[in-house]
Amino acid sequence: MIKINGNVQRLVAIVAAILSAMALSMPGTIVEGKGFAAMLLGEVDGVGLLSFIVAVALSIWYWKNWDVFSGHKHWTIHVLASLFSVFTLIGKSYTQLGNWDFIFYNGRQFVIAVIAFIGHFILFEFCICGLFRFLDSKKIFFCNSNTRSEKDSLNGSKYFLFSFIIISLCWLPFLIIYLPGSVPHDGYQQINMAFGIVEFSDNHPWAVTLFMGALMRIGRVVSDNFGVFLVVITFYVLEALCYSIICYKIRKWKAPRLFYIAVLLFFSVVPVFGAYAQALIKDGIFMAFVALFITLYTECCLSCLHIIPKIDIKKQMCFLFIVGFIVCLTRKNGIYMVLPADVLLCVFFDKGKKRVALLLSALLALSYFSVNEKIPAAIGIEPGSVKEMLSIPFQQTARYLKEYPDDITEEEAEAIEKVLRLDVGERYFPEVSDPVKNTFHSGEEDLAEYFKVWRTMFWRHPGVYLEATIHNAYGYYYPFYNFSRLQPYQFYIKGEPIATGDFDIHYIMPEKLRNWMANYAMIWRNMPGLAQLLNPGFYSWVLLLICGYTVYSHRYKRMLLFVTPLLNIVIYIASPVNGFLRYAMPLLACMPVLIFFCLADGHGEVLK
C-alpha cells in the first residue's frame, strides 16, 4: 500500500472502502450488457441493509487505519492477500456458474474480475495486517514453561483425565441417540469383507477391516447390533483418548488456561468429532491418530527449539513411530503424510539423533511396505482398483466429452471406451467423480493408450481440463461454500445392495430423536461464524495464515512442521469429492496444535 498524507489519504481510504464493498457485493454471476458499465452495474448488488452496513464499516475502518496499514508492509502479507482474493473469485464463479466465466467470460468481464480482485485484495491486506500486528503486540504468545509460574487447580495427569471425561460426556448424546451406531457405506463394506460376504480387497485398510471383523464376531455372540456397538465403542474410546492426550500435552506445554479450554471445547462441542465417534467407519480413528502424531511431532520440535524442557528424544521417536505406523494402517495415504514428516524432523536434531530419526523412517517405510503390500498378497487379499487414484484425469475426460462431444476421433473414442464408458459426459457430475470413476472397466494394460489420448485431447482444449480440476476441488480453498451433494456426517445405516441381509443391524432409538440430533449437527453448517468450523476451506486458509506468520516473523525452521498439513491439503484436493468435510478432518483435528506451535515463544524472543 502507498503511504499518503492529509485529505488525499482520506479520499484514497474511502475509494478503497467502496472498492472492497463493491467486490463483496458481487455474487459471481454474469449480467450481459451492451457495454462495460452496463455489465459492471448489473453485477454489483449493493442495495440492501447488509451492503450498507459493510460499506460504512469499511469506510470508517480504512479511514482510521490507512496510515498504519500502509506502513505495515511485508511480501508474505501481499502473497496471502493475493491468494485469498484469487480463491474468492474462483469460489464465487464456480458456486454461481459452475465454471470460471466470472473471470474469463470476455475482456470486459475480465476487467470486472480485476476490479473485484483489487477490492478483495485491499480487504484481505487490512485483515491480515491487523492479525499480524495483533500477534506482534504480544497480546497472544505462549512463553517458555521454565519462565512461567501459575497455580493450577488441576495439574499433571489430572488434565488428561479431566479432558477425557469432558470429551466423552459431550459425545455421549451422539452415541446414545444413534445406538448401536451408524454403519455407512464404507463401514458396511468392510464388515462384509471381514466376513467373506464380498471379495476382500485393500480398497479399505485391510488391518482395520480385520480388527472391525474381530470385534464384530465377539459382539455377535449377543447380537449383530451388539457387534456394531462393540466396534463403535472401541473407536469412540480410542478417539477420546487421542484428543485427551492432545489437550493434556497443550496444557503441559504451559499454554494459557484459556487456550486449553478453547481446545477442549473444540474437540468436545464441534459436532464433527462426536458425529464420527458414533459411526462404524475408519475416518474418525484416522483423524484422531493423525492429530496425535502431529502432537508428538510438535513436542519433539518444541523441545529442540528449547521452548519446552528437554524430553527424551529417542523415547519420543519410538512413540512417534508407533503412532505414525497406526496412521498408515488406518488409511493407505497416511504414509504420504507420516514419512516426509519423519525425514524432515532430522533438521531439528543433532548428528546422533539424526541417525535415529533416519533409521526409524526407514523402518517405517519397510514396515508399511510389508504390511500393506506383502502380507495382503500372502493371505489372499486382492489389491484395490487403480481407479481410486485417477479421479482427476477421469473427470477431465468426462468434462471434455460433455463440452466437446464431436471433437474426438474414432481412435480416441476406442481408446477411451476400453477404460471408461463413452457416456461419461452424460454421467459427469463436476463435484463428485464416482459416477464417472465407477464406469472404469479395464486393466492397467489399456491405461497407457488411454493416457496417450488424454494428453492429445489436453492440447486441443486445455481449459476444459483446468476447469474440471478446479471444479472438483475449489471447496478445499474457498471457505464460504457448503458442498451439499453428500452429507458431511454419517448418520445412516446402509441398505441394499451393500446390506445383503446377512446382518440384522438397526437403530434402537426413535427416528424423531435421530432427526433432532442430525438437525442440531447440521445447524452448525449454516450459523454465521460456526459454519466455518465445519468448512474445509477455512482450515486451509488458517494453515496458510499460520505459514505466512511463521515466515513473516522469520521463524523459517518452524515451517518444516507444516509440511505434513500442507501435504494433507494436496491429498484431499486430489480426492473424488469437492469440499467434503470427511476428507479434510485430519487437518481440522491438527489445527489447535499447529496454532500453538505458530504462537509458541521461548523466553519472549523470536526464534529463528
C-alpha positions in Angstrom: 0.0 0.0 0.0 1.2 3.5 -0.7 1.5 5.9 2.2 -0.3 9.2 1.6 -1.0 12.1 3.9 -3.8 14.5 4.6 -7.0 14.8 2.6 -5.7 12.7 -0.2 -5.2 9.9 2.2 -8.8 10.2 3.4 -10.0 10.1 -0.2 -8.0 7.1 -1.1 -9.3 5.3 2.0 -12.9 6.0 1.0 -12.3 4.9 -2.6 -10.6 1.7 -1.3 -13.6 1.0 1.0 -16.0 1.4 -1.9 -14.0 -1.0 -4.0 -14.0 -3.6 -1.2 -17.7 -3.1 -0.6 -18.3 -3.5 -4.4 -16.3 -6.6 -4.5 -18.1 -8.2 -1.6 -21.5 -7.4 -3.2 -20.6 -9.2 -6.4 -22.2 -12.7 -6.1 -20.1 -14.1 -9.0 -22.7 -14.0 -11.7 -22.6 -12.5 -15.2 -25.0 -9.9 -16.4 -24.9 -9.4 -20.2 -24.8 -5.7 -21.2 -24.1 -3.6 -24.3 -21.0 -2.1 -22.6 -18.6 -2.4 -19.7 -20.6 0.0 -17.5 -23.8 -1.9 -18.0 -22.2 -5.2 -17.1 -20.5 -3.8 -14.1 -23.6 -2.1 -12.7 -25.6 -5.3 -13.3 -23.2 -7.4 -11.3 -22.8 -5.1 -8.3 -25.6 -5.8 -5.8 -25.1 -3.0 -3.3 -28.7 -2.4 -2.4 -29.7 -3.7 1.0 -29.1 -3.2 4.7 -26.2 -5.6 4.9 -24.4 -3.9 1.9 -24.9 -0.5 3.5 -23.5 -1.6 6.9 -20.5 -3.2 5.2 -19.7 -0.1 3.2 -20.0 2.2 6.2 -17.9 -0.1 8.5 -15.2 -0.5 5.9 -15.1 3.3 5.3 -14.6 4.0 9.0 -12.0 1.3 9.4 -10.0 2.3 6.3 -10.2 6.0 7.2 -8.9 5.4 10.7 -6.2 2.9 9.9 -4.9 3.7 6.4 -1.7 5.3 7.5 -1.0 2.5 10.0 -1.6 -0.3 7.4 0.1 1.5 4.5 3.4 1.4 6.6 3.0 -2.2 7.6 4.5 -4.0 4.5 5.7 -7.5 4.0 5.7 -9.7 1.0 4.0 -12.6 2.8 1.0 -10.3 3.5 0.8 -9.4 -0.2 1.1 -13.1 -1.2 -1.6 -14.2 1.2 -4.0 -11.4 0.3 -3.5 -12.3 -3.4 -4.1 -16.0 -2.8 -7.2 -15.3 -0.8 -8.5 -12.9 -3.4 -8.0 -15.4 -6.3 -9.6 -18.2 -4.2 -12.6 -16.0 -3.5 -13.1 -15.1 -7.2 -12.8 -18.8 -8.2 -15.2 -19.8 -5.4 -17.8 -17.2 -6.4 -17.6 -18.1 -10.0 -17.9 -21.9 -9.6 -20.5 -21.6 -6.9 -22.8 -19.5 -9.2 -21.9 -20.6 -12.7 -20.1 -23.9 -12.5 -17.1 -22.5 -14.5 -14.6 -19.7 -14.5 -16.7 -17.3 -16.7 -17.0 -14.7 -13.9 -13.3 -14.2 -14.6 -12.7 -15.2 -18.2 -16.0 -14.8 -20.0 -14.7 -12.0 -22.2 -12.4 -9.0 -22.0 -15.0 -6.7 -20.2 -15.7 -9.5 -17.7 -12.0 -9.9 -17.0 -11.7 -6.2 -16.2 -14.7 -6.6 -13.8 -12.9 -9.5 -12.2 -9.8 -7.4 -11.8 -11.8 -4.7 -10.0 -13.2 -7.4 -7.7 -9.7 -8.8 -7.1 -8.5 -5.3 -6.1 -11.4 -4.8 -3.7 -10.8 -8.2 -2.1 -7.1 -7.7 -2.0 -7.3 -4.5 -0.1 -9.8 -6.1 2.4 -7.6 -9.1 2.9 -4.5 -6.9 3.3 -6.2 -5.0 6.1 -7.4 -8.1 7.8 -4.0 -9.9 7.6 -2.1 -6.8 8.7 -4.4 -6.4 11.6 -4.0 -10.0 12.6 -0.2 -10.0 12.3 0.1 -6.7 14.2 -2.1 -8.1 17.0 0.2 -11.2 17.3 3.3 -8.9 17.2 1.9 -6.9 20.1 2.3 -10.0 22.3 -1.3 -9.9 23.4 -1.2 -13.6 22.4 2.0 -15.6 23.0 3.0 -18.7 24.8 6.0 -18.5 27.0 8.7 -21.0 27.9 7.5 -23.3 30.6 10.6 -22.5 32.7 9.7 -18.8 32.8 6.0 -19.1 33.8 4.6 -19.9 37.2 0.9 -20.4 37.6 -1.2 -22.1 40.3 -3.4 -24.6 38.6 -6.4 -26.2 40.2 -5.6 -29.2 38.0 -2.1 -30.4 37.4 -0.2 -33.2 35.7 -2.1 -36.2 34.6 -5.3 -34.8 36.0 -5.6 -32.6 32.9 -5.7 -35.8 30.9 -8.4 -37.4 33.0 -10.5 -34.2 33.1 -10.2 -33.8 29.3 -11.2 -37.4 28.7 -14.3 -37.1 30.9 -15.5 -33.8 29.3 -14.9 -35.1 25.7 -16.6 -38.4 26.4 -19.6 -36.8 28.0 -20.1 -34.3 25.3 -20.0 -37.0 22.6 -22.4 -39.2 24.6 -25.7 -37.9 23.1 -24.5 -38.9 19.6 -23.6 -42.4 20.9 -26.9 -42.9 22.8 -29.3 -41.5 20.1 -27.6 -43.5 17.3 -27.3 -46.8 19.2 -25.9 -49.2 18.2 -24.0 -46.9 15.9 -24.3 -45.7 12.3 -23.0 -48.1 9.6 -22.3 -46.1 6.5 -21.3 -47.4 3.1 -17.6 -47.9 3.7 -18.0 -49.4 7.2 -20.6 -51.9 6.0 -18.4 -52.8 3.1 -15.5 -53.5 5.5 -17.7 -55.8 7.6 -18.8 -57.7 4.5 -15.2 -58.1 3.5 -14.2 -59.3 7.0 -17.0 -62.0 7.0 -16.3 -63.1 3.4 -19.6 -61.9 2.1 -17.8 -59.9 -0.7 -14.3 -60.1 -2.1 -11.7 -58.9 0.4 -9.7 -56.2 -1.2 -7.4 -53.4 0.1 -9.7 -50.6 -1.2 -10.1 -50.1 2.6 -7.2 -50.6 5.0 -7.2 -54.3 5.5 -5.8 -54.3 9.0 -8.7 -52.1 10.2 -11.1 -54.3 8.3 -9.9 -57.4 10.2 -9.9 -55.5 13.5 -13.6 -54.5 12.9 -14.4 -58.1 11.9 -12.8 -59.5 15.1 -14.8 -57.1 17.3 -18.0 -57.8 15.3 -17.5 -61.5 15.8 -17.2 -61.2 19.5 -20.2 -58.9 19.8 -22.4 -61.2 17.6 -22.4 -63.7 20.4 -25.1 -61.4 21.8 -26.5 -59.9 18.6 -25.5 -58.1 15.4 -26.4 -54.8 16.9 -24.1 -55.5 19.9 -21.3 -56.4 17.4 -21.6 -53.0 15.8 -21.7 -51.3 19.2 -18.6 -53.1 20.3 -16.7 -51.7 17.2 -18.2 -48.2 17.7 -17.4 -48.0 21.5 -13.8 -49.2 20.9 -13.3 -46.5 18.3 -15.1 -44.0 20.5 -12.7 -44.6 23.4 -9.6 -44.6 21.3 -10.6 -41.3 19.7 -11.4 -39.7 23.0 -8.1 -40.9 24.4 -6.2 -39.3 21.5 -7.9 -35.9 21.9 -7.4 -36.0 25.7 -3.7 -36.6 25.2 -3.6 -33.6 22.9 -5.4 -31.4 25.4 -3.1 -32.6 28.2 0.0 -32.0 26.1 -1.1 -28.5 25.3 -1.6 -27.7 29.0 1.7 -29.4 29.8 3.5 -27.1 27.4 2.1 -24.3 29.6 -0.3 -22.8 27.1 -2.6 -20.3 28.8 -5.6 -21.9 30.5 -8.0 -20.1 28.2 -6.3 -21.7 25.2 -6.5 -25.1 26.8 -10.2 -24.6 27.5 -10.8 -23.4 23.9 -9.1 -26.6 22.6 -11.0 -28.8 24.9 -14.3 -27.2 23.8 -13.3 -27.5 20.2 -12.9 -31.3 20.5 -15.9 -31.7 22.7 -18.5 -29.4 21.2 -17.8 -29.1 17.4 -20.2 -31.8 16.2 -17.9 -33.5 13.6 -15.9 -35.3 16.4 -18.9 -36.7 18.2 -20.7 -37.4 15.0 -17.9 -39.6 13.6 -17.2 -41.2 17.0 -20.7 -42.9 16.8 -20.1 -44.3 13.3 -18.5 -47.6 12.2 -16.1 -46.0 9.8 -12.3 -45.6 9.6 -12.2 -41.9 9.2 -12.8 -40.9 12.8 -10.0 -43.1 14.1 -7.7 -42.0 11.3 -8.4 -38.3 12.1 -7.6 -38.9 15.8 -4.3 -40.6 15.2 -3.1 -38.1 12.7 -3.8 -35.4 15.3 -1.9 -37.4 17.9 1.0 -37.9 15.5 1.3 -34.2 14.8 1.1 -33.5 18.6 4.0 -35.9 19.4 5.9 -34.5 16.4 5.4 -30.9 17.6 6.6 -31.9 21.1 9.9 -33.0 19.5 10.2 -29.7 17.7 9.4 -27.6 20.8 12.0 -29.4 22.8 14.7 -29.0 20.1 13.8 -25.2 19.9 14.1 -25.0 23.7 10.5 -23.8 24.1 9.7 -26.6 26.5 12.1 -28.5 28.7 14.2 -31.2 27.0 12.5 -34.6 26.5 13.9 -38.0 25.8 14.0 -37.7 22.0 14.8 -41.4 21.4 11.9 -42.5 23.5 9.6 -39.9 21.8 10.7 -41.1 18.4 9.6 -44.6 19.4 6.2 -43.3 20.3 6.2 -41.3 17.1 7.0 -44.4 15.1 4.1 -46.4 16.7 1.5 -43.7 16.2 2.8 -43.0 12.7 2.5 -46.7 11.8 -1.1 -46.7 13.1 -1.8 -43.7 10.9 -0.5 -45.7 7.9 -2.6 -48.7 8.9 -5.9 -46.7 9.3 -5.6 -45.1 5.8 -3.4 -46.0 2.9 -2.4 -42.4 2.0 -1.3 -41.9 5.6 2.3 -42.9 4.6 2.5 -39.7 2.4 2.0 -37.6 5.5 4.0 -39.5 8.0 7.1 -40.5 6.1 8.1 -37.0 4.9 7.5 -35.6 8.3 9.8 -38.1 9.9 12.6 -37.4 7.5 12.3 -33.6 7.9 12.5 -34.0 11.6 16.2 -34.7 11.2 16.7 -30.9 10.5 15.8 -30.2 14.2 18.2 -32.9 15.6 21.9 -33.1 16.2 24.1 -35.6 14.4 23.5 -38.6 16.8 19.7 -38.1 16.9 19.6 -37.7 13.1 20.7 -41.3 12.7 17.8 -42.5 15.0 15.3 -40.4 13.0 16.5 -41.8 9.7 16.6 -45.3 11.0 13.0 -45.1 12.3 11.9 -43.5 9.0 13.5 -46.4 7.0 11.9 -48.9 9.4 8.5 -47.2 9.0 8.8 -47.4 5.2 9.8 -51.0 5.3 7.1 -51.9 7.8 4.5 -50.1 5.7 5.6 -51.9 2.5 5.5 -55.3 4.3 2.1 -54.8 6.0 0.3 -53.1 3.1 1.9 -55.0 0.2 3.5 -58.3 1.2 1.1 -59.5 3.9 -2.2 -58.8 1.9 -0.8 -60.7 -1.1 0.3 -63.6 1.1 -3.2 -64.0 2.7 -5.1 -63.6 -0.5 -6.4 -60.0 -0.2 -7.0 -58.6 -3.6 -5.3 -55.3 -4.5 -7.7 -52.3 -4.8 -8.7 -50.8 -8.1 -6.3 -48.3 -9.7 -9.4 -46.1 -10.4 -9.2 -44.8 -6.9 -6.1 -42.7 -7.9 -7.5 -41.5 -11.2 -10.3 -39.1 -10.2 -8.6 -36.1 -11.8 -7.9 -37.4 -15.3 -11.3 -39.3 -15.4 -13.1 -36.1 -14.5 -11.1 -34.2 -17.1 -12.1 -36.7 -19.8 -15.7 -36.6 -18.8 -15.9 -32.8 -18.9 -14.2 -32.8 -22.3 -16.8 -35.3 -23.7 -19.6 -33.3 -22.2 -18.5 -29.9 -23.7 -16.9 -31.2 -26.9 -18.6 -34.4 -27.8 -17.9 -34.1 -31.5 -14.3 -33.1 -31.2 -13.0 -36.7 -30.8 -11.7 -39.2 -33.3 -12.8 -42.8 -33.7 -9.4 -44.0 -32.5 -9.6 -41.7 -29.4 -13.1 -42.9 -28.7 -12.0 -46.5 -28.9 -9.1 -46.0 -26.5 -11.4 -44.2 -24.0 -14.1 -46.9 -24.3 -11.6 -49.6 -23.3 -11.2 -47.8 -19.9 -14.4 -45.8 -19.4 -17.9 -45.8 -20.8 -18.3 -43.3 -23.6 -21.4 -41.8 -22.0 -19.4 -40.5 -19.1 -20.1 -37.0 -20.4 -23.7 -37.5 -19.6 -22.9 -39.1 -16.2 -20.4 -36.3 -15.4 -21.1 -34.5 -12.1 -18.3 -31.9 -11.6 -18.0 -32.2 -7.8 -18.1 -35.9 -7.4 -16.0 -38.3 -9.5 -17.7 -41.5 -8.5 -20.3 -41.5 -11.3 -17.5 -41.4 -13.9 -14.9 -43.4 -11.9 -17.4 -46.3 -11.4 -17.6 -46.9 -15.1 -13.9 -48.0 -15.1 -13.7 -51.5 -16.6 -10.2 -52.1 -17.7 -6.9 -53.5 -16.6 -3.7 -51.5 -16.4 -2.7 -52.6 -19.9 -5.3 -50.3 -21.6 -4.4 -47.3 -19.4 -1.2 -46.5 -21.3 -3.2 -46.0 -24.5 -5.8 -44.0 -22.7 -3.3 -41.6 -21.3 -1.8 -41.0 -24.8 -5.3 -40.0 -25.9 -5.8 -38.0 -22.7 -2.6 -35.9 -23.4 -3.6 -35.3 -27.1 -7.1 -34.1 -26.0 -5.5 -31.8 -23.4 -3.5 -29.9 -26.1 -6.7 -29.2 -28.0 -8.7 -27.8 -25.1 -6.5 -27.3 -22.0 -9.1 -25.0 -20.4 -11.5 -27.9 -20.1 -9.0 -29.9 -18.1 -8.2 -27.0 -15.8 -11.9 -26.2 -15.2 -12.6 -29.9 -14.4 -9.8 -30.0 -11.9 -10.8 -26.7 -10.2 -14.5 -27.6 -10.1 -13.7 -30.9 -8.3 -11.5 -29.2 -5.7 -12.3 -25.5 -5.1 -14.3 -26.2 -1.9 -11.0 -27.1 -0.2 -9.6 -23.5 -0.6 -12.9 -21.4 -0.6 -14.3 -21.3 2.9 -17.7 -19.8 2.0 -19.3 -22.8 0.3 -21.0 -25.8 1.7 -21.0 -28.9 -0.5 -24.5 -30.4 -0.2 -24.5 -33.4 -2.6 -23.2 -35.6 0.1 -24.0 -35.2 3.8 -20.9 -34.2 5.9 -21.9 -36.7 8.7 -22.5 -40.4 8.5 -25.9 -40.6 10.2 -27.3 -43.7 8.5 -27.2 -47.5 8.3 -26.5 -48.5 4.7 -29.2 -50.5 3.0 -29.2 -52.7 -0.1 -27.3 -53.7 -2.1 -24.4 -53.3 0.4 -26.6 -54.7 3.1 -27.0 -58.2 1.8 -29.3 -59.5 4.6 -26.5 -61.4 6.4 -26.7 -59.0 9.4 -29.6 -57.6 11.3 -28.5 -54.1 12.1 -31.0 -51.4 13.0 -31.2 -48.3 15.2 -32.7 -48.6 18.6 -33.8 -45.1 19.4 -36.8 -43.4 17.7 -36.3 -41.7 14.3 -37.6 -38.4 15.8 -34.6 -38.2 18.2 -32.2 -39.1 15.5 -33.6 -36.4 13.2 -33.3 -33.9 16.0 -29.7 -34.7 16.6 -28.9 -34.6 12.9 -30.6 -31.2 12.6 -28.6 -29.9 15.5 -25.3 -31.0 13.8 -26.5 -29.5 10.5 -27.3 -26.1 12.1 -23.6 -25.6 12.7 -23.1 -25.6 8.9 -25.3 -22.6 8.4 -24.8 -20.4 11.6 -22.6 -17.4 10.9 -19.1 -18.0 12.3 -19.8 -21.6 13.3 -20.2 -22.6 9.7 -16.6 -22.1 9.0 -15.6 -24.6 11.8 -17.1 -27.3 9.5 -15.7 -25.9 6.3 -12.5 -27.5 4.8 -11.6 -24.2 3.0 -11.5 -22.4 6.3 -8.8 -24.7 7.7 -6.8 -24.3 4.5 -6.9 -20.5 5.0 -5.9 -20.8 8.6 -3.0 -23.0 7.7 -1.8 -20.6 5.1 -2.1 -17.7 7.7 0.0 -19.8 10.1 2.6 -20.5 7.5 2.6 -16.8 6.5 3.0 -15.5 10.0 5.8 -18.0 10.6 7.7 -16.7 7.6 6.7 -13.1 8.5 8.3 -13.5 11.9 11.4 -15.1 10.4 10.9 -18.4 12.1 11.8 -20.3 9.0 12.9 -23.6 10.6 9.4 -24.0 12.0 7.9 -24.2 8.5 9.1 -27.9 8.4 6.3 -28.8 10.8 3.7 -27.6 8.4 4.9 -29.8 5.5 2.6 -32.7 6.7 -0.6 -30.5 7.0 0.2 -28.9 3.6 0.6 -32.4 2.1 -2.8 -33.2 3.6 -4.3 -30.3 1.6 -2.7 -31.7 -1.6 -4.1 -35.1 -0.9 -7.7 -34.0 -0.4 -7.6 -31.6 -3.4 -7.0 -34.8 -5.4 -9.9 -36.6 -3.7 -13.0 -37.7 -5.5 -15.4 -35.2 -3.8 -15.2 -31.4 -3.7 -15.1 -29.7 -0.4 -16.1 -32.9 1.5 -15.6 -32.4 5.3 -14.8 -36.1 5.8 -11.6 -35.8 3.8 -10.4 -32.6 5.5 -10.9 -33.9 9.1 -7.2 -34.7 9.8 -6.3 -31.0 9.2 -9.2 -29.9 11.3 -8.1 -32.1 14.2 -4.5 -30.9 14.0 -5.3 -27.2 13.9 -5.1 -26.5 17.7 -1.6 -27.9 17.9 -0.5 -26.1 14.7 -1.8 -22.8 16.1 0.1 -23.4 19.4 3.3 -24.1 17.6 3.0 -20.9 15.5 2.5 -18.8 18.6 4.8 -20.6 21.0 7.7 -18.5 22.2 10.8 -19.1 24.2 11.7 -16.5 26.8 9.8 -14.0 24.8 12.4 -13.8 21.9 11.8 -14.5 18.3 13.2 -17.9 17.4 14.9 -18.2 14.0 
